[in-house]
Amino acid sequence: MKELIEFIAKSLVEHPEAVSVVEEQGEDGTVLVKLVAAQDDMGRIIGKQGRTAKAMRTLLNAKATRENLRATLQIVE
């Protein structure tokens, strides 16, 4: 799941070397994916009215569902 979010984020931004994705396991079995990018690329990651971020969350949930997991995406500013 980390690779999926990392690929999407690096494809969107102007500074792909600044993109960092960390995957953490929660106590209740959920997967937390944290995305960090350069400050000037945050607009591209989030998108107009959050549409890009919402689409990334939808894809993450679809992949997690196929693996019988629950996942959340946190965009760290």
Backbone atoms as SQL, in Angstrom:
CREATE TABLE atoms (id INTEGER PRIMARY KEY, chain TEXT, resi INTEGER, resn TEXT, atom TEXT, x REAL, y REAL, z REAL);
INSERT INTO atoms VALUES
  (1, 'A', 1, 'MET', 'N', 0.821, -1.184, 0.000),
  (2, 'A', 1, 'MET', 'CA', 0.000, 0.000, 0.000),
  (3, 'A', 1, 'MET', 'C', 0.871, 1.255, 0.000),
  (4, 'A', 2, 'LYS', 'N', 1.993, 1.160, 0.679),
  (5, 'A', 2, 'LYS', 'CA', 2.921, 2.285, 0.727),
  (6, 'A', 2, 'LYS', 'C', 3.404, 2.634, -0.688),
  (7, 'A', 3, 'GLU', 'N', 3.694, 1.617, -1.461),
  (8, 'A', 3, 'GLU', 'CA', 4.216, 1.836, -2.809),
  (9, 'A', 3, 'GLU', 'C', 3.189, 2.530, -3.706),
  (10, 'A', 4, 'LEU', 'N', 1.914, 2.174, -3.541),
  (11, 'A', 4, 'LEU', 'CA', 0.851, 2.779, -4.336),
  (12, 'A', 4, 'LEU', 'C', 0.774, 4.278, -4.073),
  (13, 'A', 5, 'ILE', 'N', 0.721, 4.668, -2.809),
  (14, 'A', 5, 'ILE', 'CA', 0.618, 6.082, -2.456),
  (15, 'A', 5, 'ILE', 'C', 1.871, 6.836, -2.864),
  (16, 'A', 6, 'GLU', 'N', 3.029, 6.212, -2.693),
  (17, 'A', 6, 'GLU', 'CA', 4.294, 6.843, -3.065),
  (18, 'A', 6, 'GLU', 'C', 4.352, 7.092, -4.573),
  (19, 'A', 7, 'PHE', 'N', 3.923, 6.123, -5.364),
  (20, 'A', 7, 'PHE', 'CA', 3.919, 6.279, -6.822),
  (21, 'A', 7, 'PHE', 'C', 2.994, 7.416, -7.256),
  (22, 'A', 8, 'ILE', 'N', 1.800, 7.452, -6.695),
  (23, 'A', 8, 'ILE', 'CA', 0.841, 8.499, -7.056),
  (24, 'A', 8, 'ILE', 'C', 1.377, 9.873, -6.666),
  (25, 'A', 9, 'ALA', 'N', 1.880, 9.986, -5.449),
  (26, 'A', 9, 'ALA', 'CA', 2.363, 11.275, -4.962),
  (27, 'A', 9, 'ALA', 'C', 3.555, 11.775, -5.778),
  (28, 'A', 10, 'LYS', 'N', 4.503, 10.896, -6.068),
  (29, 'A', 10, 'LYS', 'CA', 5.676, 11.310, -6.837),
  (30, 'A', 10, 'LYS', 'C', 5.309, 11.696, -8.261),
  (31, 'A', 11, 'SER', 'N', 4.240, 11.132, -8.780),
  (32, 'A', 11, 'SER', 'CA', 3.785, 11.480, -10.130),
  (33, 'A', 11, 'SER', 'C', 3.138, 12.860, -10.168),
  (34, 'A', 12, 'LEU', 'N', 2.619, 13.316, -9.047),
  (35, 'A', 12, 'LEU', 'CA', 1.896, 14.580, -8.999),
  (36, 'A', 12, 'LEU', 'C', 2.779, 15.795, -8.741),
  (37, 'A', 13, 'VAL', 'N', 3.833, 15.642, -7.969),
  (38, 'A', 13, 'VAL', 'CA', 4.583, 16.789, -7.447),
  (39, 'A', 13, 'VAL', 'C', 5.723, 17.211, -8.353),
  (40, 'A', 14, 'GLU', 'N', 6.239, 18.429, -8.085),
  (41, 'A', 14, 'GLU', 'CA', 7.389, 18.937, -8.828),
  (42, 'A', 14, 'GLU', 'C', 8.711, 18.498, -8.200),
  (43, 'A', 15, 'HIS', 'N', 8.682, 18.154, -6.903),
  (44, 'A', 15, 'HIS', 'CA', 9.886, 17.723, -6.190),
  (45, 'A', 15, 'HIS', 'C', 9.679, 16.308, -5.655),
  (46, 'A', 16, 'PRO', 'N', 9.777, 15.291, -6.520),
  (47, 'A', 16, 'PRO', 'CA', 9.502, 13.920, -6.067),
  (48, 'A', 16, 'PRO', 'C', 10.507, 13.404, -5.033),
  (49, 'A', 17, 'GLU', 'N', 11.688, 13.991, -4.987),
  (50, 'A', 17, 'GLU', 'CA', 12.675, 13.539, -4.003),
  (51, 'A', 17, 'GLU', 'C', 12.284, 13.917, -2.574),
  (52, 'A', 18, 'ALA', 'N', 11.365, 14.871, -2.429),
  (53, 'A', 18, 'ALA', 'CA', 10.920, 15.315, -1.105),
  (54, 'A', 18, 'ALA', 'C', 9.740, 14.496, -0.575),
  (55, 'A', 19, 'VAL', 'N', 9.217, 13.587, -1.398),
  (56, 'A', 19, 'VAL', 'CA', 8.068, 12.779, -0.981),
  (57, 'A', 19, 'VAL', 'C', 8.545, 11.633, -0.095),
  (58, 'A', 20, 'SER', 'N', 7.871, 11.479, 1.038),
  (59, 'A', 20, 'SER', 'CA', 8.200, 10.411, 1.973),
  (60, 'A', 20, 'SER', 'C', 6.901, 9.752, 2.429),
  (61, 'A', 21, 'VAL', 'N', 6.855, 8.429, 2.370),
  (62, 'A', 21, 'VAL', 'CA', 5.671, 7.688, 2.787),
  (63, 'A', 21, 'VAL', 'C', 6.089, 6.660, 3.829),
  (64, 'A', 22, 'VAL', 'N', 5.366, 6.663, 4.962),
  (65, 'A', 22, 'VAL', 'CA', 5.648, 5.736, 6.051),
  (66, 'A', 22, 'VAL', 'C', 4.371, 4.951, 6.339),
  (67, 'A', 23, 'GLU', 'N', 4.524, 3.649, 6.507),
  (68, 'A', 23, 'GLU', 'CA', 3.387, 2.779, 6.801),
  (69, 'A', 23, 'GLU', 'C', 3.524, 2.254, 8.229),
  (70, 'A', 24, 'GLU', 'N', 2.471, 2.449, 9.030),
  (71, 'A', 24, 'GLU', 'CA', 2.498, 2.008, 10.418),
  (72, 'A', 24, 'GLU', 'C', 1.307, 1.103, 10.692),
  (73, 'A', 25, 'GLN', 'N', 1.516, 0.109, 11.542),
  (74, 'A', 25, 'GLN', 'CA', 0.443, -0.781, 11.954),
  (75, 'A', 25, 'GLN', 'C', -0.183, -0.238, 13.237),
  (76, 'A', 26, 'GLY', 'N', -1.499, -0.146, 13.266),
  (77, 'A', 26, 'GLY', 'CA', -2.202, 0.292, 14.454),
  (78, 'A', 26, 'GLY', 'C', -2.455, -0.870, 15.400),
  (79, 'A', 27, 'GLU', 'N', -2.862, -0.539, 16.618),
  (80, 'A', 27, 'GLU', 'CA', -3.126, -1.571, 17.613),
  (81, 'A', 27, 'GLU', 'C', -4.313, -2.449, 17.229),
  (82, 'A', 28, 'ASP', 'N', -5.283, -1.851, 16.560),
  (83, 'A', 28, 'ASP', 'CA', -6.490, -2.592, 16.192),
  (84, 'A', 28, 'ASP', 'C', -6.382, -3.263, 14.821),
  (85, 'A', 29, 'GLY', 'N', -5.181, -3.311, 14.259),
  (86, 'A', 29, 'GLY', 'CA', -4.978, -3.990, 12.983),
  (87, 'A', 29, 'GLY', 'C', -5.102, -3.102, 11.765),
  (88, 'A', 30, 'THR', 'N', -5.392, -1.822, 11.961),
  (89, 'A', 30, 'THR', 'CA', -5.486, -0.913, 10.823),
  (90, 'A', 30, 'THR', 'C', -4.091, -0.481, 10.384),
  (91, 'A', 31, 'VAL', 'N', -4.004, -0.048, 9.149),
  (92, 'A', 31, 'VAL', 'CA', -2.744, 0.424, 8.600),
  (93, 'A', 31, 'VAL', 'C', -2.860, 1.935, 8.414),
  (94, 'A', 32, 'LEU', 'N', -1.900, 2.662, 8.959),
  (95, 'A', 32, 'LEU', 'CA', -1.860, 4.105, 8.816),
  (96, 'A', 32, 'LEU', 'C', -0.736, 4.449, 7.855),
  (97, 'A', 33, 'VAL', 'N', -1.078, 5.119, 6.769),
  (98, 'A', 33, 'VAL', 'CA', -0.089, 5.521, 5.776),
  (99, 'A', 33, 'VAL', 'C', 0.071, 7.034, 5.895),
  (100, 'A', 34, 'LYS', 'N', 1.291, 7.474, 6.245),
  (101, 'A', 34, 'LYS', 'CA', 1.578, 8.901, 6.402),
  (102, 'A', 34, 'LYS', 'C', 2.352, 9.382, 5.183),
  (103, 'A', 35, 'LEU', 'N', 1.865, 10.475, 4.596),
  (104, 'A', 35, 'LEU', 'CA', 2.473, 11.055, 3.400),
  (105, 'A', 35, 'LEU', 'C', 3.020, 12.429, 3.732),
  (106, 'A', 36, 'VAL', 'N', 4.307, 12.636, 3.448),
  (107, 'A', 36, 'VAL', 'CA', 4.954, 13.927, 3.661),
  (108, 'A', 36, 'VAL', 'C', 5.518, 14.373, 2.321),
  (109, 'A', 37, 'ALA', 'N', 5.287, 15.650, 1.975),
  (110, 'A', 37, 'ALA', 'CA', 5.813, 16.209, 0.734),
  (111, 'A', 37, 'ALA', 'C', 6.298, 17.629, 1.002),
  (112, 'A', 38, 'ALA', 'N', 6.965, 18.220, 0.026),
  (113, 'A', 38, 'ALA', 'CA', 7.435, 19.595, 0.156),
  (114, 'A', 38, 'ALA', 'C', 6.237, 20.527, 0.325),
  (115, 'A', 39, 'GLN', 'N', 6.444, 21.604, 1.059),
  (116, 'A', 39, 'GLN', 'CA', 5.350, 22.524, 1.371),
  (117, 'A', 39, 'GLN', 'C', 4.722, 23.117, 0.106),
  (118, 'A', 40, 'ASP', 'N', 5.531, 23.445, -0.893),
  (119, 'A', 40, 'ASP', 'CA', 4.977, 24.034, -2.115),
  (120, 'A', 40, 'ASP', 'C', 4.272, 23.013, -3.005),
  (121, 'A', 41, 'ASP', 'N', 4.383, 21.733, -2.690),
  (122, 'A', 41, 'ASP', 'CA', 3.684, 20.687, -3.447),
  (123, 'A', 41, 'ASP', 'C', 2.393, 20.233, -2.772),
  (124, 'A', 42, 'MET', 'N', 2.094, 20.740, -1.598),
  (125, 'A', 42, 'MET', 'CA', 0.905, 20.297, -0.872),
  (126, 'A', 42, 'MET', 'C', -0.382, 20.567, -1.649),
  (127, 'A', 43, 'GLY', 'N', -0.438, 21.661, -2.362),
  (128, 'A', 43, 'GLY', 'CA', -1.621, 21.967, -3.168),
  (129, 'A', 43, 'GLY', 'C', -1.872, 20.919, -4.230),
  (130, 'A', 44, 'ARG', 'N', -0.809, 20.407, -4.808),
  (131, 'A', 44, 'ARG', 'CA', -0.946, 19.360, -5.832),
  (132, 'A', 44, 'ARG', 'C', -1.390, 18.040, -5.209),
  (133, 'A', 45, 'ILE', 'N', -0.911, 17.749, -4.014),
  (134, 'A', 45, 'ILE', 'CA', -1.282, 16.507, -3.325),
  (135, 'A', 45, 'ILE', 'C', -2.749, 16.543, -2.914),
  (136, 'A', 46, 'ILE', 'N', -3.178, 17.660, -2.360),
  (137, 'A', 46, 'ILE', 'CA', -4.545, 17.768, -1.851),
  (138, 'A', 46, 'ILE', 'C', -5.535, 17.997, -2.985),
  (139, 'A', 47, 'GLY', 'N', -5.194, 18.839, -3.935),
  (140, 'A', 47, 'GLY', 'CA', -6.068, 19.100, -5.069),
  (141, 'A', 47, 'GLY', 'C', -7.176, 20.085, -4.729),
  (142, 'A', 48, 'LYS', 'N', -7.902, 20.493, -5.738),
  (143, 'A', 48, 'LYS', 'CA', -9.006, 21.434, -5.541),
  (144, 'A', 48, 'LYS', 'C', -10.086, 20.786, -4.698),
  (145, 'A', 49, 'GLN', 'N', -10.429, 21.452, -3.619),
  (146, 'A', 49, 'GLN', 'CA', -11.453, 20.987, -2.678),
  (147, 'A', 49, 'GLN', 'C', -11.162, 19.577, -2.164),
  (148, 'A', 50, 'GLY', 'N', -9.888, 19.184, -2.162),
  (149, 'A', 50, 'GLY', 'CA', -9.502, 17.890, -1.618),
  (150, 'A', 50, 'GLY', 'C', -9.802, 16.707, -2.513),
  (151, 'A', 51, 'ARG', 'N', -10.045, 16.952, -3.775),
  (152, 'A', 51, 'ARG', 'CA', -10.440, 15.859, -4.670),
  (153, 'A', 51, 'ARG', 'C', -9.322, 14.842, -4.892),
  (154, 'A', 52, 'THR', 'N', -8.095, 15.325, -5.057),
  (155, 'A', 52, 'THR', 'CA', -6.982, 14.405, -5.285),
  (156, 'A', 52, 'THR', 'C', -6.723, 13.557, -4.050),
  (157, 'A', 53, 'ALA', 'N', -6.746, 14.187, -2.877),
  (158, 'A', 53, 'ALA', 'CA', -6.551, 13.442, -1.628),
  (159, 'A', 53, 'ALA', 'C', -7.655, 12.409, -1.434),
  (160, 'A', 54, 'LYS', 'N', -8.868, 12.789, -1.761),
  (161, 'A', 54, 'LYS', 'CA', -9.993, 11.863, -1.624),
  (162, 'A', 54, 'LYS', 'C', -9.830, 10.683, -2.583),
  (163, 'A', 55, 'ALA', 'N', -9.368, 10.939, -3.792),
  (164, 'A', 55, 'ALA', 'CA', -9.150, 9.863, -4.762),
  (165, 'A', 55, 'ALA', 'C', -8.047, 8.918, -4.286),
  (166, 'A', 56, 'MET', 'N', -6.989, 9.475, -3.703),
  (167, 'A', 56, 'MET', 'CA', -5.911, 8.635, -3.174),
  (168, 'A', 56, 'MET', 'C', -6.424, 7.767, -2.027),
  (169, 'A', 57, 'ARG', 'N', -7.267, 8.336, -1.180),
  (170, 'A', 57, 'ARG', 'CA', -7.844, 7.564, -0.066),
  (171, 'A', 57, 'ARG', 'C', -8.754, 6.448, -0.588),
  (172, 'A', 58, 'THR', 'N', -9.496, 6.745, -1.646),
  (173, 'A', 58, 'THR', 'CA', -10.376, 5.737, -2.240),
  (174, 'A', 58, 'THR', 'C', -9.571, 4.567, -2.791),
  (175, 'A', 59, 'LEU', 'N', -8.480, 4.870, -3.507),
  (176, 'A', 59, 'LEU', 'CA', -7.630, 3.799, -4.040),
  (177, 'A', 59, 'LEU', 'C', -6.973, 3.001, -2.923),
  (178, 'A', 60, 'LEU', 'N', -6.549, 3.684, -1.868),
  (179, 'A', 60, 'LEU', 'CA', -5.937, 3.003, -0.730),
  (180, 'A', 60, 'LEU', 'C', -6.936, 2.066, -0.061),
  (181, 'A', 61, 'ASN', 'N', -8.161, 2.536, 0.116),
  (182, 'A', 61, 'ASN', 'CA', -9.190, 1.691, 0.728),
  (183, 'A', 61, 'ASN', 'C', -9.530, 0.494, -0.148),
  (184, 'A', 62, 'ALA', 'N', -9.538, 0.682, -1.452),
  (185, 'A', 62, 'ALA', 'CA', -9.825, -0.433, -2.360),
  (186, 'A', 62, 'ALA', 'C', -8.740, -1.499, -2.255),
  (187, 'A', 63, 'LYS', 'N', -7.484, -1.073, -2.220),
  (188, 'A', 63, 'LYS', 'CA', -6.378, -2.032, -2.089),
  (189, 'A', 63, 'LYS', 'C', -6.413, -2.723, -0.728),
  (190, 'A', 64, 'ALA', 'N', -6.712, -1.977, 0.320),
  (191, 'A', 64, 'ALA', 'CA', -6.776, -2.555, 1.660),
  (192, 'A', 64, 'ALA', 'C', -7.915, -3.561, 1.767),
  (193, 'A', 65, 'THR', 'N', -9.030, -3.268, 1.153),
  (194, 'A', 65, 'THR', 'CA', -10.174, -4.172, 1.181),
  (195, 'A', 65, 'THR', 'C', -9.833, -5.495, 0.503),
  (196, 'A', 66, 'ARG', 'N', -9.077, -5.450, -0.577),
  (197, 'A', 66, 'ARG', 'CA', -8.670, -6.676, -1.267),
  (198, 'A', 66, 'ARG', 'C', -7.779, -7.546, -0.380),
  (199, 'A', 67, 'GLU', 'N', -7.048, -6.908, 0.550),
  (200, 'A', 67, 'GLU', 'CA', -6.157, -7.633, 1.451),
  (201, 'A', 67, 'GLU', 'C', -6.793, -7.862, 2.823),
  (202, 'A', 68, 'ASN', 'N', -8.098, -7.624, 2.928),
  (203, 'A', 68, 'ASN', 'CA', -8.849, -7.787, 4.176),
  (204, 'A', 68, 'ASN', 'C', -8.269, -6.950, 5.316),
  (205, 'A', 69, 'LEU', 'N', -7.923, -5.703, 5.002),
  (206, 'A', 69, 'LEU', 'CA', -7.381, -4.761, 5.987),
  (207, 'A', 69, 'LEU', 'C', -8.191, -3.467, 5.965),
  (208, 'A', 70, 'ARG', 'N', -7.931, -2.626, 6.949),
  (209, 'A', 70, 'ARG', 'CA', -8.472, -1.274, 6.949),
  (210, 'A', 70, 'ARG', 'C', -7.283, -0.335, 6.911),
  (211, 'A', 71, 'ALA', 'N', -7.380, 0.706, 6.096),
  (212, 'A', 71, 'ALA', 'CA', -6.258, 1.626, 5.951),
  (213, 'A', 71, 'ALA', 'C', -6.757, 3.065, 5.942),
  (214, 'A', 72, 'THR', 'N', -5.913, 3.958, 6.457),
  (215, 'A', 72, 'THR', 'CA', -6.201, 5.388, 6.414),
  (216, 'A', 72, 'THR', 'C', -4.966, 6.107, 5.899),
  (217, 'A', 73, 'LEU', 'N', -5.211, 7.205, 5.211),
  (218, 'A', 73, 'LEU', 'CA', -4.145, 8.035, 4.682),
  (219, 'A', 73, 'LEU', 'C', -4.108, 9.337, 5.449),
  (220, 'A', 74, 'GLN', 'N', -2.935, 9.662, 5.980),
  (221, 'A', 74, 'GLN', 'CA', -2.759, 10.924, 6.692),
  (222, 'A', 74, 'GLN', 'C', -1.722, 11.736, 5.925),
  (223, 'A', 75, 'ILE', 'N', -2.130, 12.945, 5.514),
  (224, 'A', 75, 'ILE', 'CA', -1.225, 13.841, 4.807),
  (225, 'A', 75, 'ILE', 'C', -0.654, 14.798, 5.843),
  (226, 'A', 76, 'VAL', 'N', 0.652, 14.720, 6.072),
  (227, 'A', 76, 'VAL', 'CA', 1.317, 15.505, 7.096),
  (228, 'A', 76, 'VAL', 'C', 1.867, 16.775, 6.454),
  (229, 'A', 77, 'GLU', 'N', 1.522, 17.907, 7.044),
  (230, 'A', 77, 'GLU', 'CA', 2.008, 19.179, 6.495),
  (231, 'A', 77, 'GLU', 'C', 3.245, 19.657, 7.188);
